[in-house]
Amino acid sequence: MNKELLEQLKMISDEEQAILDGKNDIQKELYTSQKDFIIDSKKMLEKGKLIDIRPHTRFVHFPKHRHNYVEIIYMCSGSTTHIINGHNTVKLETGELLFLNQNATQEILPAGENDVAVNFIVLPEFFDRAFLMMEDESVLQDFLVGSLKENSGLVDYLHFQVKDVLPVQNLVENMIYSLVNKQTGYRNINQTTMGLLFILLQHQSDKIKRDDSSNYEQGLILTALKYI
């Protein structure tokens, strides 16, 4: 990743500084007004926006929660450990992507100063163009369809081990750059960039890591993709 951009993302936030000063947990009021810990897109996104990014809060255990939007996590440097749906452990390494829909639960073990992850906060309608651009049926399409449902779909999360796929890295970094720098007029560009990213990821089925061997239906899909 571009060093200047990474330095921007590594800056200590006010919430992180409070943790470093002795506060032992996150500030839930920044994420939700609900009793249940469901991170609210209305807290994360400005009115009218369909997508934004937020660096992951480091130095603290991030407790179990859900989102009422789709979250895409990109690991800019270092690593983070995620516990999904209470029993699936995913270690996200530099250059990898983790997709979570609004049905998945997640908790995150404490990250260090150099463990820099970016959370894409995305409303499902942002994916309309990406969905139309996708060429073939895939587990990624199933994920998007599942993200529109209130109840769990076939695929709650996808972990792409794509750190060595340069076109993927370039597309993700382009979106991060435009969102960090709040470039105007980039909604159409970012929707198209997301579509290009999805097309590339459709052809990386061998790089999807699945930790839940009990999810039979998801396993069938991923196994079939590897032989197509």
C-alpha positions as CSV (number, residue, x, y, z in Angstrom):
1,M,0.0,0.0,0.0
2,N,1.1,3.6,-0.7
3,K,3.1,4.7,2.4
4,E,1.4,8.1,2.6
5,L,-2.0,6.6,2.5
6,L,-1.1,4.0,5.1
7,E,0.2,6.7,7.4
8,Q,-3.1,8.5,7.2
9,L,-4.9,5.3,8.2
10,K,-2.5,4.6,11.1
11,M,-3.3,7.9,12.8
12,I,-4.6,7.4,16.4
13,S,-8.3,8.2,16.6
14,D,-9.9,9.9,19.7
15,E,-11.5,6.6,20.6
16,E,-8.1,4.8,20.4
17,Q,-6.4,7.5,22.4
18,A,-9.0,7.1,25.2
19,I,-8.2,3.3,25.2
20,L,-4.5,4.0,25.4
21,D,-5.2,6.4,28.3
22,G,-6.8,3.6,30.3
23,K,-10.4,3.2,29.0
24,N,-10.9,-0.6,28.8
25,D,-13.6,-0.8,26.2
26,I,-15.0,0.8,23.0
27,Q,-17.5,3.7,23.1
28,K,-20.7,1.9,22.0
29,E,-22.5,5.2,21.6
30,L,-20.4,5.8,18.5
31,Y,-21.8,2.7,16.9
32,T,-25.4,2.3,17.9
33,S,-28.3,3.7,19.9
34,Q,-29.9,0.2,20.3
35,K,-29.7,-2.0,23.3
36,D,-28.5,-4.9,21.2
37,F,-25.0,-4.3,19.8
38,I,-26.0,-3.8,16.1
39,I,-23.7,-1.3,14.5
40,D,-26.0,1.2,12.8
41,S,-25.4,2.5,9.3
42,K,-27.0,5.8,10.3
43,K,-24.1,6.3,12.8
44,M,-21.5,5.3,10.3
45,L,-22.7,7.0,7.1
46,E,-23.6,10.6,6.3
47,K,-27.2,10.9,5.1
48,G,-27.5,10.0,1.4
49,K,-24.2,8.1,1.3
50,L,-24.1,4.4,0.3
51,I,-20.5,3.7,1.2
52,D,-17.8,5.0,3.4
53,I,-14.7,3.7,5.2
54,R,-13.5,3.7,8.8
55,P,-10.2,2.3,10.2
56,H,-10.8,-0.5,12.7
57,T,-10.4,0.5,16.3
58,R,-7.2,-1.0,17.7
59,F,-5.8,-1.8,21.2
60,V,-9.0,-3.3,22.5
61,H,-11.2,-6.4,22.3
62,F,-14.1,-5.5,20.0
63,P,-17.1,-7.3,21.5
64,K,-19.6,-9.5,19.6
65,H,-21.9,-7.5,17.3
66,R,-23.7,-7.4,14.1
67,H,-24.2,-4.8,11.4
68,N,-27.3,-3.5,9.6
69,Y,-25.2,-3.1,6.4
70,V,-22.6,-5.1,4.5
71,E,-19.1,-4.8,5.9
72,I,-15.9,-5.4,3.8
73,I,-12.7,-5.5,5.7
74,Y,-9.4,-4.9,4.0
75,M,-6.2,-5.6,5.9
76,C,-3.7,-2.8,5.0
77,S,-0.9,-4.0,7.2
78,G,-0.4,-6.6,10.0
79,S,-3.2,-8.9,10.9
80,T,-6.5,-9.1,12.8
81,T,-8.3,-12.1,14.3
82,H,-12.1,-12.3,13.8
83,I,-14.5,-14.8,15.5
84,I,-17.6,-15.1,13.2
85,N,-20.9,-16.5,14.2
86,G,-19.4,-17.5,17.6
87,H,-17.2,-20.3,16.4
88,N,-15.4,-19.6,13.1
89,T,-12.0,-18.0,13.6
90,V,-10.6,-16.1,10.7
91,K,-7.1,-14.5,10.8
92,L,-7.0,-11.7,8.2
93,E,-3.5,-11.0,6.9
94,T,-2.1,-8.1,5.0
95,G,-3.8,-7.7,1.6
96,E,-6.7,-10.0,2.4
97,L,-10.5,-9.2,2.3
98,L,-13.3,-10.3,4.6
99,F,-16.9,-9.9,3.5
100,L,-19.6,-9.9,6.2
101,N,-23.3,-9.6,5.6
102,Q,-25.8,-8.2,8.1
103,N,-26.7,-11.7,9.3
104,A,-23.2,-12.6,10.6
105,T,-22.0,-11.9,14.2
106,Q,-18.4,-10.8,14.7
107,E,-16.0,-10.1,17.5
108,I,-12.4,-9.0,17.0
109,L,-9.4,-9.7,19.2
110,P,-7.2,-6.7,20.1
111,A,-5.1,-5.3,17.3
112,G,-1.7,-3.6,17.7
113,E,-0.6,-0.2,16.3
114,N,0.7,-1.7,13.0
115,D,-2.4,-3.9,12.5
116,V,-4.3,-1.5,10.3
117,A,-7.6,-2.6,8.8
118,V,-10.1,-0.6,6.9
119,N,-13.8,-1.3,7.3
120,F,-15.9,-0.5,4.2
121,I,-19.5,0.4,5.4
122,V,-21.7,-0.4,2.4
123,L,-25.5,-0.3,2.0
124,P,-26.8,-3.2,-0.2
125,E,-28.1,-0.9,-2.9
126,F,-24.5,0.2,-3.6
127,F,-23.9,-3.2,-5.1
128,D,-26.6,-2.8,-7.8
129,R,-24.1,-2.0,-10.5
130,A,-21.6,-4.6,-9.3
131,F,-24.3,-7.3,-9.4
132,L,-25.2,-6.4,-13.0
133,M,-21.5,-6.5,-14.0
134,M,-20.8,-10.0,-12.7
135,E,-20.5,-12.4,-15.5
136,D,-21.2,-15.8,-13.9
137,E,-23.1,-17.3,-11.0
138,S,-20.8,-17.6,-8.0
139,V,-20.6,-17.8,-4.3
140,L,-20.1,-14.0,-4.4
141,Q,-23.5,-13.6,-6.0
142,D,-25.0,-15.8,-3.3
143,F,-23.4,-13.6,-0.7
144,L,-24.9,-10.5,-2.3
145,V,-28.4,-12.1,-2.5
146,G,-28.1,-13.2,1.1
147,S,-27.2,-9.7,2.2
148,L,-30.6,-8.5,1.0
149,K,-32.4,-11.0,3.3
150,E,-33.4,-10.5,6.9
151,N,-32.7,-14.1,7.7
152,S,-29.4,-15.8,7.0
153,G,-28.7,-16.7,3.4
154,L,-26.3,-19.4,2.2
155,V,-23.2,-17.3,2.7
156,D,-22.8,-15.1,5.8
157,Y,-19.1,-14.3,5.2
158,L,-16.3,-14.8,2.6
159,H,-12.5,-14.6,3.3
160,F,-10.4,-14.0,0.2
161,Q,-6.7,-14.7,0.5
162,V,-5.8,-12.4,-2.4
163,K,-2.7,-10.6,-1.1
164,D,-0.7,-11.7,-4.2
165,V,-3.3,-10.6,-6.7
166,L,-2.1,-7.2,-7.8
167,P,-5.2,-6.1,-9.7
168,V,-7.3,-6.7,-6.5
169,Q,-4.9,-4.7,-4.4
170,N,-5.0,-1.8,-6.9
171,L,-8.7,-1.6,-7.1
172,V,-9.2,-1.8,-3.3
173,E,-6.5,0.9,-2.7
174,N,-8.2,3.1,-5.4
175,M,-11.5,3.0,-3.5
176,I,-9.8,3.6,-0.1
177,Y,-7.9,6.6,-1.5
178,S,-11.0,8.2,-2.9
179,L,-13.0,7.7,0.3
180,V,-10.2,8.8,2.6
181,N,-9.7,12.0,0.6
182,K,-13.5,12.5,0.2
183,Q,-13.2,13.0,-3.5
184,T,-16.4,14.4,-5.0
185,G,-18.2,12.8,-7.9
186,Y,-16.6,9.4,-7.1
187,R,-19.8,7.5,-6.4
188,N,-20.2,6.2,-10.0
189,I,-16.5,5.5,-10.2
190,N,-16.5,3.5,-6.9
191,Q,-19.6,1.6,-7.9
192,T,-17.9,0.6,-11.2
193,T,-14.6,-0.2,-9.3
194,M,-16.5,-2.4,-6.9
195,G,-18.0,-4.2,-9.9
196,L,-14.5,-4.8,-11.4
197,L,-13.3,-6.0,-8.0
198,F,-16.2,-8.5,-7.9
199,I,-15.4,-9.8,-11.4
200,L,-11.8,-10.4,-10.4
201,L,-12.9,-12.1,-7.1
202,Q,-15.3,-14.4,-9.0
203,H,-12.2,-16.0,-10.6
204,Q,-10.4,-16.5,-7.3
205,S,-12.5,-19.3,-5.9
206,D,-9.4,-21.2,-5.0
207,K,-8.4,-18.4,-2.6
208,I,-11.6,-18.5,-0.5
209,K,-10.9,-19.9,2.9
210,R,-13.8,-21.6,4.7
211,D,-13.5,-22.4,8.4
212,D,-17.0,-23.8,9.1
213,S,-17.0,-27.4,8.0
214,S,-20.5,-27.8,9.5
215,N,-22.0,-25.4,6.9
216,Y,-22.8,-28.2,4.4
217,E,-24.5,-26.0,1.8
218,Q,-21.7,-23.4,1.7
219,G,-19.2,-26.3,1.4
220,L,-21.0,-27.7,-1.6
221,I,-20.9,-24.4,-3.4
222,L,-17.2,-23.7,-2.7
223,T,-16.2,-27.3,-3.7
224,A,-18.1,-27.1,-6.9
225,L,-16.5,-23.8,-7.8
226,K,-13.0,-25.2,-7.5
227,Y,-13.8,-27.8,-10.2
228,I,-15.5,-25.4,-12.6
